[in-house]
Amino acid sequence: MRIDAHHHLWTLARGDYGWLTRALAPIYRDFQLQDLAPHLAAASIDGTILVQAAPTEAETMFLLDIADSTEVVRGVVGWTDFDAADAVARIDALAARNLLVGLRPMVQDIADDDWLLNPALVRPLTAMARHGLVFDALLLPRHLPRLLHVIGRHPDLTFVLDHCAKPRLATGEIAACEIRTWRRDIALLAQHPNIVCKLSGLVTEAAPDWQIADLRQAVDHVVTCFGPQRLLWGSDWPVVDLAGGYAAWFAAAETLLADLSPFDRAAVFGGSAARVYLRDRGRRPG
């Protein structure tokens, strides 16, 4: 089964997408499953993981209802308030929906860079592991040392590093310095068996006129560090429309991974996502 491990759907009238403004004109509209369907067909995608885009449980329920209505969505990565006094009870309640396969706090938008180190997170992360939920880590390179501490503290919880932690791939001396730090931290994270990396979101971190060569350094590094069996390809649609679109990113990924064996390519484009997200929850492959 070929799986797109990361895409979104949204309806602007819901009003809980604070980051989505008119300044992002190409994606400032509603996106529904029928808009995604032609892309899935063109790439021979059999199933998807639908990921939250708003920090509300209401949006998570909205996404779970969509998943209930279609076979193509194999699982949902939702959101809950990890800082709430009743965070564990909230996770217990959400986990009753079997199509929920993970949770994703939007760490990149949290003002406190040390939020991941908060001791109060221990109980909700332990609850996630108990339910077989995956922790999707939406963060930036500066958060990687904090994540390294957390994954070591929770060896029974599976972590997915979204968008390779968004390395800045645009050209420039500052970006080059940051890339060196990112390379080091990625290598340290990959030493832990309970984290995998989502091959997604790279084109929106590259220059607007990106070429495949601009992505190769980052892709080769995560392939080397994590190995194909711990990489999951995701489109990040419709956000990817800000940087060339679904087809362009899919074609680039196929080119960048062309030297892998058919077995390893199958893992990146679906097998790893099925193992990580759908082993115990979600709509498992038949």
N, C-alpha and C positions, 0 to 999 in steps of 0.2 A: 504494500500500500504506500502510495506517495502522499505525504502530508505537508501542508503549509502550516508550520508550527507557530505562526504569529500573524494574526490580522485583526482588524477592528471593524466594527459597524457602529454607526451612530445616527441619531436623529436630533438635529439642532434644537428643536422645540423642547426637548427634555430639560435644557437649561443648566446642566451640571458639568459642561466641558469648559472650565474656566480658561484653559490654555488655548482653546480653539477660537480665534478671532478672525475678523475680516482681513487682517494682514496676511493670513494664510489662504489667500483666495482660491488656489486650486483645490483645496480640500474643505473649504467652508461651504458645505452643503450636506445634505443627507446622503449616507451610503448604506445600501441595503444588500441583502444576499443576491438579488438579481443583478446588481451592478458587478458583483464579484464573479458570478458564474462564468462569464466568457473567459476570464483570466484563468480560472481553474481548469476549464476545458482545454484551453490552448497549451497549458503546461502539464496536462494529464494528471492533475491533482485529484485524489480520491476523497480526502478528508481534510479538515482544518481544526486548528485550535483557535478559538475566539477569545481575544484578550481585552480586558477592561481598558477604558480610556478616560474614565471619570472616577474621582475618589469618593464614590458613594455606593452604599449597598443597594440603593434603588437601581442604579445602572447594572449592577451585577445580576439582580433579579430579571431585569429587562433582557440581558444577554442569555441567561438561562432559559427564559421563555422562548427566545429565538431558537436556541439549541434543541429544545423539546420538539420544535415544529419541523425539523429537518434532519435527515440522516447525514448530511455532509459535515455538519459541525460535530466533531467527535468529543470535544470537551471545551470547558470555559475556564479561563483564569480570571478570577474576580478580584474584588477589593473588600476589605473590612477595616474598621478603625482599630488598629493594633494598640493605640494609646487609651482606648476606652477601658474603664474599670471592669466591664463585663466582656472583655475581648475573647476570653476562652469560650464563654457561652455563645457569643456571636459566631465563632468558628464552628462550634458544635452544631448550631442551627443551620448554618450554610452547608455544612458537610452532609446534611440529610439529602441534599440534591446531588445525586450521583454523577451528574454531568459536570459538576464543579470538580476540576482536577488540580487547581492551584489557586494561590492568592498572590497579589502583587501590590505591596505598598509602593507609592510613587516616590521612592527615596530621592530621586534627582530633584524633586520639588520641595523637599523638606529643608527648612532653614538650618537646622542643626546638623552639621556634617557628621557628628558623632551619634546620631540617632540610633544607628544599628547597634551601638554598644550599650544601649540602655538595658540595665538588668531586668526591667519590667517586660522585655520582649521574650524572656526565657519561657514563661508559661504559655503564651500563645504559639510560639514556635514548637514547643513540645506537643501542644494540642494538634497542630498541623501534621506533625509526624505520626501521631496516633491515628489520624484519619487517612493517612496516605496521600495528603495534599502536598503539592510541590510549591516551593517558594520561588517565584519569579523575581529576580533582582534587577529592577530598573534603576540604574545608577550611572555615575560618571567616573572617570578614571581616579579622581581624588578619593572616592569612597572604597576603592579596592582593598587597601590595607584593613579597613574596618570589616569588610566582608570576609576577609581571610580569617579574622578572629572568630566571627560568628559561625562560619561553616565548621571550624574546628571544635566549637563548643556544642554543635548539634550534629554529630556524625550520623544520626538516624534520619535526618531530614535531607531530602534532595533539593538542591538549589539549581536554578537555571539562570545563567548570566545573560540577560537580554542585550541584544545589539552589540555583543563583544565589549560591553561597558562604554560604548560610544567614543572610541579613540578619535581625536581630531586628525583627519586625514588631509585637510587642506594644506597646501604648501606654505612654507614660512619657517623661520628659525624657531619661533616659540613652539609651533606645532611639532617640529622635529624633536625638540627637547622633551616634550610631553610624551611623544611616542616611545622614547627610550624608557621612560618610567613605566608606561603602560605595558611594554613588553616584559619588563621585570616582574611586575605584579601579576600579570596573566600567567607567567610561568610558575609563580609560587602558588597561585590558586589551583592550577591544574594538577598539582601534586596531591590534592585531596580527592578521593574517589567519589565523594557525594556532591560534586558540582559538575555540571555540563554547560556547554556554551551554545548560545543561539546565534547562528550565522544570519544576521539580519541587521537592518538599520545602518549599514556602513555607507551606502550611497548618499544618505542625507548628512553624513559627517564629512563627505568629500567636497571638492570644489564643484560649483554648479555644472561645469563642463567636464565632469569626471570621465576618465578613461579606465579601462580594465587595469592598466598598469598602476593606477593610483590606489587600487584596492588590494593588489597582490601581496604587499608586505604584511598587512594585517591578516589577510586570509591564510597565507602560508604560516604565519606565526601561531594562529589558533589551531590549525591543522596539526602542526608539529607538537604543540603543547598538550592538546586534549585528545588528539587522534580522531579519525572519522567517526568512530563508534560513540563518541561523546560530543558530537556536533549535530545541531538541529537546524535545518534551513527554514527560514521564515521570510515572508514577503514584506511584512510591516505595511501592508496595504490598509488604507489608502494613503498613509503618510508618505509612502514611496513615490506617490504622484508628485511630490515636491522635488523629486530628483530623478526624473526620467521614466518612472512608471514600473508597473509589475513586470512586463515582458522584458524590459531592458535589464532589470536586476536579476531576473531568473536566468536570462541568457548569459549574463556576466558570471553568475555563480556556476553555471554549467561549464563555462570556459575555465574558470579558476580552479575547478575541481576535476578537470578532464584527465589528469594523470593518475587519479585514484582508480583502484580496481572497481569493476561493476558492483561487487559486494559492498565496498566502502561507500561508493556514491549512493547506493540504495539506503544505507544507514543514514547519511546526512539528509537525504531527501524524503525520509519517512520512517525508516526503521528505528532510529534513535528516539524520535518523537513518540512513536507508539510504545516503546519500552518505558520511557520516562513518565509520560502523562497517562497512558492508557493501560498500564499493567493491572491496576486494581480498581480504577475508576473510569468514568467516561464511557463512550461507545467504543468498545474494543473491536479491533479488526476481526472479521469472521474467518 
